[in-house]
Amino acid sequence: MTDEEAEILIKKELNLPKKFNEEINANSNDPLGEGAKCYSLEKAGYVYTTGNWIYGYNLYTTAKGKPYLIGEGKDSWSGKNTLKFKAFDIDFDKVTGIALNKETQIATVRFTLKAINISPISLAIDKDFDSIKNGELEFKKFDKSWQLSNNSSKTGTDLLKEIWWAKKQ
């Protein structure tokens, strides 16, 4: 397996490049999770809220945030509005190593992923976009092609999320 073959297989299996969005809810009680996202966007001038903690908040986009808005919805728990913004895309970076076991015809491919097209929305909620993420997939050689051999029950998007948001060790 060559680096070029590995790149093609990885992009195909992980559906790269892949777009990600941020859905923001103003009514979260989690100050380190969803609530922090809303607060950060409000502080940066992309959204504003009306209402209060008793009856809930309504969330609105400012003129500064409108270019990144891709949709609106309703929170299933509170019934209040949510805003969906373009966040970033994840794309293939490079192959960092290939270990081929000729006996079993299995290639272990190590590679890196990177964030591209990062919106100011994502930067405002403090995502770590300076670092690349390391991934590893195994491919098995069949008669004429390579196929994913591990995690075959997971979708490409599930594998991608697992790699991108893996806990740092």
C-alpha positions as a Markdown table, in Angstrom:
| # | Residue | x | y | z |
|---|---|---|---|---|
| 1 | Met | 0.0 | 0.0 | 0.0 |
| 2 | Thr | 1.3 | 3.4 | -0.9 |
| 3 | Asp | 0.7 | 6.7 | 0.8 |
| 4 | Glu | -1.5 | 7.8 | -2.1 |
| 5 | Glu | -3.6 | 4.6 | -1.8 |
| 6 | Ala | -3.9 | 5.1 | 1.9 |
| 7 | Glu | -5.0 | 8.8 | 1.5 |
| 8 | Ile | -7.7 | 7.8 | -1.0 |
| 9 | Leu | -9.0 | 5.0 | 1.4 |
| 10 | Ile | -9.0 | 7.3 | 4.4 |
| 11 | Lys | -10.8 | 10.1 | 2.7 |
| 12 | Lys | -13.4 | 7.6 | 1.4 |
| 13 | Glu | -13.9 | 5.8 | 4.7 |
| 14 | Leu | -14.2 | 9.0 | 6.8 |
| 15 | Asn | -16.1 | 11.0 | 4.2 |
| 16 | Leu | -13.5 | 13.8 | 4.1 |
| 17 | Pro | -13.7 | 16.7 | 4.0 |
| 18 | Lys | -16.6 | 16.7 | 6.5 |
| 19 | Lys | -18.5 | 19.8 | 7.5 |
| 20 | Phe | -19.4 | 20.4 | 11.2 |
| 21 | Asn | -21.9 | 22.8 | 12.7 |
| 22 | Glu | -22.5 | 24.3 | 16.2 |
| 23 | Glu | -26.0 | 24.3 | 17.6 |
| 24 | Ile | -26.4 | 26.8 | 20.4 |
| 25 | Asn | -29.0 | 26.8 | 23.1 |
| 26 | Ala | -29.4 | 29.8 | 25.5 |
| 27 | Asn | -31.2 | 27.7 | 28.2 |
| 28 | Ser | -28.6 | 25.3 | 29.3 |
| 29 | Asn | -27.7 | 25.1 | 33.0 |
| 30 | Asp | -24.3 | 23.7 | 32.1 |
| 31 | Pro | -21.8 | 26.6 | 32.4 |
| 32 | Leu | -19.0 | 24.5 | 31.0 |
| 33 | Gly | -20.9 | 23.1 | 28.1 |
| 34 | Glu | -23.7 | 24.6 | 26.0 |
| 35 | Gly | -24.2 | 27.5 | 28.4 |
| 36 | Ala | -20.5 | 28.5 | 27.9 |
| 37 | Lys | -20.9 | 28.4 | 24.1 |
| 38 | Cys | -23.8 | 30.8 | 24.2 |
| 39 | Tyr | -22.1 | 33.1 | 26.7 |
| 40 | Ser | -18.9 | 33.2 | 24.5 |
| 41 | Leu | -20.9 | 34.0 | 21.4 |
| 42 | Glu | -22.8 | 36.7 | 23.2 |
| 43 | Lys | -19.6 | 38.2 | 24.5 |
| 44 | Ala | -18.1 | 38.2 | 21.0 |
| 45 | Gly | -21.2 | 39.9 | 19.6 |
| 46 | Tyr | -22.6 | 37.0 | 17.4 |
| 47 | Val | -25.8 | 36.4 | 19.4 |
| 48 | Tyr | -27.9 | 38.1 | 22.0 |
| 49 | Thr | -30.6 | 36.8 | 24.4 |
| 50 | Thr | -33.8 | 38.1 | 25.8 |
| 51 | Gly | -35.8 | 36.7 | 28.7 |
| 52 | Asn | -34.8 | 35.5 | 32.1 |
| 53 | Trp | -33.8 | 32.3 | 34.0 |
| 54 | Ile | -37.3 | 31.7 | 35.3 |
| 55 | Tyr | -39.1 | 31.7 | 31.9 |
| 56 | Gly | -36.1 | 30.8 | 29.8 |
| 57 | Tyr | -34.1 | 32.8 | 27.3 |
| 58 | Asn | -34.7 | 33.5 | 23.6 |
| 59 | Leu | -31.6 | 33.4 | 21.4 |
| 60 | Tyr | -31.1 | 35.7 | 18.4 |
| 61 | Thr | -28.4 | 36.3 | 15.9 |
| 62 | Thr | -26.8 | 39.7 | 15.5 |
| 63 | Ala | -25.8 | 41.2 | 12.2 |
| 64 | Lys | -22.3 | 40.0 | 12.9 |
| 65 | Gly | -23.5 | 36.4 | 13.4 |
| 66 | Lys | -25.9 | 36.3 | 10.4 |
| 67 | Pro | -23.3 | 35.3 | 7.8 |
| 68 | Tyr | -22.5 | 32.1 | 9.7 |
| 69 | Leu | -26.1 | 31.1 | 10.6 |
| 70 | Ile | -27.3 | 28.1 | 8.7 |
| 71 | Gly | -30.5 | 27.2 | 10.6 |
| 72 | Glu | -32.8 | 27.6 | 13.5 |
| 73 | Gly | -34.6 | 25.0 | 15.6 |
| 74 | Lys | -36.3 | 24.3 | 18.9 |
| 75 | Asp | -34.8 | 22.7 | 22.0 |
| 76 | Ser | -36.7 | 19.5 | 22.7 |
| 77 | Trp | -36.6 | 20.1 | 26.5 |
| 78 | Ser | -37.3 | 23.8 | 26.9 |
| 79 | Gly | -39.1 | 24.5 | 23.6 |
| 80 | Lys | -36.9 | 27.6 | 23.2 |
| 81 | Asn | -35.1 | 28.4 | 20.0 |
| 82 | Thr | -31.7 | 27.1 | 19.0 |
| 83 | Leu | -29.3 | 28.5 | 16.4 |
| 84 | Lys | -27.1 | 26.4 | 14.1 |
| 85 | Phe | -23.9 | 28.0 | 12.9 |
| 86 | Lys | -21.3 | 26.8 | 10.4 |
| 87 | Ala | -18.3 | 25.7 | 12.5 |
| 88 | Phe | -15.5 | 24.1 | 10.6 |
| 89 | Asp | -14.5 | 21.3 | 8.2 |
| 90 | Ile | -12.3 | 18.4 | 9.1 |
| 91 | Asp | -10.0 | 17.3 | 6.3 |
| 92 | Phe | -7.2 | 14.8 | 5.7 |
| 93 | Asp | -3.7 | 16.1 | 6.4 |
| 94 | Lys | -1.1 | 13.4 | 5.7 |
| 95 | Val | -0.1 | 9.8 | 6.1 |
| 96 | Thr | 2.5 | 9.5 | 8.9 |
| 97 | Gly | 3.1 | 5.7 | 8.6 |
| 98 | Ile | 2.1 | 2.4 | 7.1 |
| 99 | Ala | 2.8 | -0.9 | 8.7 |
| 100 | Leu | 2.1 | -3.8 | 6.4 |
| 101 | Asn | 1.8 | -7.4 | 7.6 |
| 102 | Lys | 2.4 | -9.4 | 4.5 |
| 103 | Glu | 1.3 | -12.7 | 6.1 |
| 104 | Thr | -2.2 | -11.4 | 7.2 |
| 105 | Gln | -2.4 | -8.8 | 4.4 |
| 106 | Ile | -3.3 | -6.1 | 6.9 |
| 107 | Ala | -2.0 | -2.6 | 6.7 |
| 108 | Thr | -2.1 | -0.3 | 9.7 |
| 109 | Val | -2.2 | 3.3 | 8.5 |
| 110 | Arg | -1.4 | 6.2 | 10.8 |
| 111 | Phe | -2.4 | 9.6 | 9.6 |
| 112 | Thr | -3.3 | 13.2 | 10.7 |
| 113 | Leu | -6.4 | 15.3 | 10.3 |
| 114 | Lys | -6.7 | 19.0 | 10.4 |
| 115 | Ala | -9.5 | 21.6 | 10.7 |
| 116 | Ile | -10.1 | 23.9 | 7.7 |
| 117 | Asn | -12.6 | 26.7 | 6.9 |
| 118 | Ile | -12.8 | 27.5 | 10.6 |
| 119 | Ser | -15.6 | 30.1 | 11.2 |
| 120 | Pro | -15.2 | 32.9 | 13.7 |
| 121 | Ile | -18.1 | 31.2 | 15.6 |
| 122 | Ser | -15.9 | 28.2 | 16.3 |
| 123 | Leu | -13.0 | 30.5 | 17.3 |
| 124 | Ala | -15.2 | 32.4 | 19.6 |
| 125 | Ile | -16.2 | 29.3 | 21.6 |
| 126 | Asp | -12.5 | 28.4 | 22.1 |
| 127 | Lys | -12.1 | 25.2 | 20.0 |
| 128 | Asp | -8.5 | 24.0 | 19.7 |
| 129 | Phe | -7.8 | 24.4 | 16.0 |
| 130 | Asp | -4.0 | 24.8 | 16.1 |
| 131 | Ser | -3.3 | 21.2 | 16.6 |
| 132 | Ile | -3.7 | 18.3 | 14.2 |
| 133 | Lys | -5.3 | 15.0 | 15.3 |
| 134 | Asn | -3.7 | 11.6 | 14.9 |
| 135 | Gly | -5.7 | 8.7 | 13.6 |
| 136 | Glu | -5.1 | 5.1 | 12.8 |
| 137 | Leu | -7.1 | 2.6 | 10.7 |
| 138 | Glu | -6.5 | -1.0 | 9.6 |
| 139 | Phe | -7.2 | -2.1 | 6.1 |
| 140 | Lys | -7.3 | -5.7 | 4.9 |
| 141 | Lys | -6.2 | -6.7 | 1.4 |
| 142 | Phe | -8.8 | -8.7 | -0.6 |
| 143 | Asp | -8.4 | -9.9 | -4.1 |
| 144 | Lys | -8.2 | -6.6 | -5.8 |
| 145 | Ser | -8.7 | -3.9 | -3.2 |
| 146 | Trp | -8.2 | -2.8 | 0.4 |
| 147 | Gln | -11.1 | -2.6 | 2.8 |
| 148 | Leu | -11.5 | -1.3 | 6.3 |
| 149 | Ser | -10.9 | -4.2 | 8.7 |
| 150 | Asn | -11.5 | -2.8 | 12.1 |
| 151 | Asn | -14.4 | -0.7 | 13.3 |
| 152 | Ser | -16.4 | -1.9 | 10.3 |
| 153 | Ser | -19.7 | -1.6 | 12.2 |
| 154 | Lys | -19.1 | 2.1 | 12.7 |
| 155 | Thr | -20.0 | 4.7 | 10.1 |
| 156 | Gly | -17.3 | 7.0 | 8.7 |
| 157 | Thr | -18.8 | 9.9 | 10.6 |
| 158 | Asp | -18.6 | 7.9 | 13.9 |
| 159 | Leu | -15.0 | 7.0 | 13.2 |
| 160 | Leu | -14.1 | 10.6 | 12.4 |
| 161 | Lys | -15.7 | 12.0 | 15.5 |
| 162 | Glu | -13.9 | 9.3 | 17.6 |
| 163 | Ile | -10.6 | 10.4 | 16.2 |
| 164 | Trp | -11.2 | 14.1 | 16.3 |
| 165 | Trp | -12.7 | 14.3 | 19.8 |
| 166 | Ala | -10.6 | 11.6 | 21.4 |
| 167 | Lys | -9.3 | 12.3 | 24.8 |
| 168 | Lys | -5.7 | 13.5 | 24.9 |
| 169 | Gln | -3.5 | 11.0 | 26.7 |
